[in-house]
Amino acid sequence: MNIAIIPARSKSVRIKNKNVKYFSGKPIIYWSILAAKKTNIFDRIIVSTDDKKIINLVKKLGVEVPFIRPKKLSGNFIGILPVIKHAIRKLKIKNDNIKFCCIFSASPNIKFRNIIKGYDLLKKNKKGFIFPATKNDNYLARSFFFKKKGLKMLSDEFYKKRSQDLPDTFHDAGQFYWATRKTWLSSNRIFSKDSKILVIPNSESIDINNLEDWKKALRLFKR
């Protein structure tokens, strides 16, 4: 059995009502639901939310809201792990091999084929998480920041390395996480030695945190 869980809380801060804001003629959450449906691999598609407006909307889109997310798991500083753990426990499914995919609600450029590719990777690597990531510029390995005492390298290890010798680095695309029930419930972090990534182009991933990101994502979507 495969289950998709789409977290969509109320009171988004940087973009008001982001999860129901219209994106190319549809509420933005519609595109994540559509991608989940197009995979044809999910037995259930569930939305975890604390918002009545979101509940009414997604039920019309044909997905389940079998429980209400508590307010204590809907704040600005709550990570995704406790939200998905809560959802899994509320479903009362005991089989550790059930595969759950957390699909983010504001990912209109998500490709349903990538969700399927992530699922195929999980079947080969059941110990950790599977998620899409995009490649950074190689110079990121030699990045630095400033503290009160001055400049500080992220890693002194790469200071004397030639640019062509710097390791490839990646960042989370912020679209979905696959894992088994056992992994979700037993893990304290998603980025671990057992996790694997699905590399996707930078052009397919825009993390929508502000209105400028929203405009970029919309331009990409329309192309």
C-alpha positions as CSV (number, residue, x, y, z in Angstrom):
1,M,0.0,0.0,0.0
2,N,1.2,3.5,-0.8
3,I,-0.3,6.6,0.8
4,A,0.3,10.3,-0.1
5,I,0.1,12.8,2.7
6,I,-0.1,16.5,1.7
7,P,0.5,18.9,4.7
8,A,-1.3,22.2,4.3
9,R,-1.6,24.4,7.4
10,S,-3.4,27.6,7.8
11,K,-1.9,31.1,8.5
12,S,1.1,31.0,6.2
13,V,3.3,34.0,7.1
14,R,5.2,35.2,4.1
15,I,2.4,34.6,1.5
16,K,-1.1,34.9,3.1
17,N,-3.3,31.9,2.6
18,K,-0.6,30.3,0.3
19,N,-2.1,26.9,0.2
20,V,-5.4,28.1,-1.3
21,K,-4.0,31.1,-3.3
22,Y,-4.8,30.7,-7.0
23,F,-1.9,29.7,-9.2
24,S,-2.5,29.6,-12.9
25,G,-6.3,29.4,-12.4
26,K,-6.4,26.8,-9.6
27,P,-5.6,26.8,-5.9
28,I,-1.9,26.0,-5.6
29,I,-2.6,22.8,-3.7
30,Y,-4.6,21.5,-6.7
31,W,-1.4,20.9,-8.6
32,S,0.2,18.7,-5.9
33,I,-3.1,16.7,-5.7
34,L,-3.1,16.4,-9.5
35,A,0.5,15.1,-9.6
36,A,-0.3,12.6,-6.9
37,K,-3.4,11.3,-8.8
38,K,-1.5,11.1,-12.1
39,T,1.1,8.7,-10.7
40,N,-1.6,6.0,-10.3
41,I,0.4,4.5,-7.4
42,F,-1.4,5.8,-4.4
43,D,-4.1,3.8,-2.6
44,R,-5.0,6.9,-0.6
45,I,-4.3,10.6,-0.9
46,I,-4.7,12.5,2.4
47,V,-4.4,16.1,3.4
48,S,-3.2,17.1,6.9
49,T,-4.6,20.5,7.8
50,D,-6.0,22.6,10.6
51,D,-8.0,24.8,8.3
52,K,-11.7,24.4,7.5
53,K,-11.4,26.3,4.2
54,I,-8.7,23.9,3.0
55,I,-10.8,20.9,4.2
56,N,-13.8,22.0,2.1
57,L,-11.6,22.7,-0.9
58,V,-9.7,19.5,-1.0
59,K,-12.7,17.3,-0.4
60,K,-14.2,18.8,-3.6
61,L,-10.9,17.7,-5.3
62,G,-11.5,14.2,-4.2
63,V,-9.0,13.6,-1.5
64,E,-9.4,12.6,2.2
65,V,-9.2,14.6,5.4
66,P,-9.7,11.9,8.0
67,F,-8.5,14.0,10.9
68,I,-7.8,17.6,11.9
69,R,-4.2,18.5,12.6
70,P,-3.9,19.9,16.1
71,K,-2.9,23.6,16.5
72,K,0.3,22.6,18.3
73,L,1.5,21.0,15.0
74,S,0.5,24.0,12.9
75,G,2.9,26.7,14.1
76,N,5.6,28.5,12.1
77,F,8.4,26.5,13.7
78,I,7.1,23.0,13.4
79,G,9.1,20.7,11.1
80,I,7.7,18.2,8.7
81,L,8.6,15.1,10.7
82,P,6.2,15.6,13.6
83,V,3.4,16.5,11.2
84,I,3.8,13.3,9.1
85,K,4.4,11.1,12.2
86,H,1.1,12.5,13.6
87,A,-0.7,11.7,10.4
88,I,0.6,8.1,10.2
89,R,-0.4,7.4,13.8
90,K,-3.9,8.8,13.3
91,L,-4.3,6.5,10.4
92,K,-3.6,3.5,12.7
93,I,-1.8,1.5,10.1
94,K,0.6,-0.9,11.7
95,N,2.4,-2.4,8.7
96,D,6.0,-1.0,8.8
97,N,6.5,-1.7,5.1
98,I,3.6,0.7,4.0
99,K,5.2,3.5,1.9
100,F,4.2,7.1,2.7
101,C,5.0,10.0,0.5
102,C,4.8,13.5,1.9
103,I,4.0,15.9,-1.0
104,F,4.3,19.6,-0.3
105,S,1.2,21.6,-1.1
106,A,2.9,24.6,-2.7
107,S,4.9,22.7,-5.4
108,P,3.1,23.5,-8.7
109,N,6.1,22.6,-10.8
110,I,6.3,19.0,-9.4
111,K,6.5,16.3,-12.0
112,F,4.4,13.2,-11.3
113,R,7.0,11.1,-13.1
114,N,9.6,12.2,-10.4
115,I,7.3,10.9,-7.7
116,I,7.2,7.6,-9.5
117,K,11.0,7.6,-9.8
118,G,11.3,8.3,-6.1
119,Y,9.0,5.4,-5.4
120,D,11.2,3.1,-7.5
121,L,14.3,4.2,-5.6
122,L,12.5,3.5,-2.3
123,K,11.9,-0.1,-3.3
124,K,15.7,-0.5,-3.6
125,N,16.5,1.5,-0.5
126,K,14.0,1.0,2.3
127,K,16.2,2.2,5.2
128,G,16.2,5.9,4.5
129,F,14.3,8.8,2.8
130,I,14.1,9.4,-0.9
131,F,13.7,13.0,-2.1
132,P,14.4,15.2,-5.1
133,A,17.4,17.5,-5.0
134,T,19.1,20.0,-7.3
135,K,22.8,20.7,-7.8
136,N,24.5,23.8,-6.4
137,D,27.2,25.8,-7.9
138,N,30.5,24.0,-7.0
139,Y,31.8,27.1,-5.2
140,L,29.3,26.6,-2.5
141,A,31.7,24.1,-0.9
142,R,34.0,27.1,-0.3
143,S,31.3,29.3,1.1
144,F,31.8,31.6,4.1
145,F,29.7,33.7,6.5
146,F,30.4,36.5,9.0
147,K,30.1,36.4,12.7
148,K,31.1,38.9,15.4
149,K,34.7,37.6,15.3
150,G,34.9,38.0,11.5
151,L,34.8,35.7,8.4
152,K,34.2,32.0,9.0
153,M,34.4,29.3,6.4
154,L,31.7,26.7,6.3
155,S,34.4,24.1,5.9
156,D,38.2,24.8,6.1
157,E,38.7,21.4,4.3
158,F,38.0,23.0,0.9
159,Y,39.9,26.2,1.3
160,K,42.9,25.2,-0.8
161,K,41.0,23.0,-3.3
162,R,40.9,24.0,-6.9
163,S,37.4,24.8,-8.1
164,Q,37.4,21.7,-10.4
165,D,38.3,19.5,-7.4
166,L,35.5,20.8,-5.2
167,P,32.8,18.1,-4.5
168,D,29.3,18.4,-6.0
169,T,26.8,19.7,-3.5
170,F,23.0,19.6,-3.6
171,H,20.0,21.1,-1.9
172,D,16.6,19.8,-1.2
173,A,14.1,20.6,-3.9
174,G,11.2,20.9,-1.4
175,Q,8.7,18.8,-3.3
176,F,8.3,15.4,-1.7
177,Y,9.8,12.8,0.7
178,W,9.3,9.1,0.3
179,A,9.9,6.6,3.2
180,T,8.4,3.5,4.8
181,R,6.2,3.8,7.9
182,K,9.1,2.4,10.0
183,T,11.5,5.1,8.7
184,W,9.1,7.9,9.2
185,L,8.3,6.9,12.8
186,S,11.8,6.0,13.9
187,S,13.7,8.9,12.4
188,N,14.8,12.2,14.0
189,R,16.0,13.7,10.7
190,I,15.4,13.3,7.0
191,F,19.0,14.0,5.8
192,S,20.8,10.9,7.0
193,K,23.5,8.6,5.7
194,D,20.7,6.1,4.6
195,S,18.8,8.7,2.5
196,K,19.1,8.9,-1.2
197,I,18.3,11.7,-3.7
198,L,16.7,11.9,-7.1
199,V,18.6,14.6,-8.9
200,I,16.4,17.0,-10.9
201,P,17.2,20.1,-12.9
202,N,17.3,23.5,-11.2
203,S,14.7,24.7,-13.6
204,E,12.2,22.2,-12.1
205,S,12.5,23.4,-8.6
206,I,11.5,26.7,-7.0
207,D,10.9,26.9,-3.3
208,I,8.0,29.4,-3.0
209,N,8.7,31.4,0.1
210,N,7.8,34.9,-1.0
211,L,5.9,36.7,-3.8
212,E,9.1,36.9,-6.0
213,D,9.4,33.1,-5.8
214,W,5.7,32.9,-6.7
215,K,6.2,34.9,-9.8
216,K,9.3,32.9,-10.9
217,A,7.4,29.6,-10.3
218,L,4.5,30.9,-12.4
219,R,6.7,31.9,-15.3
220,L,8.3,28.5,-15.2
221,F,4.9,26.8,-15.0
222,K,3.6,28.7,-18.0
223,R,6.6,27.7,-20.1
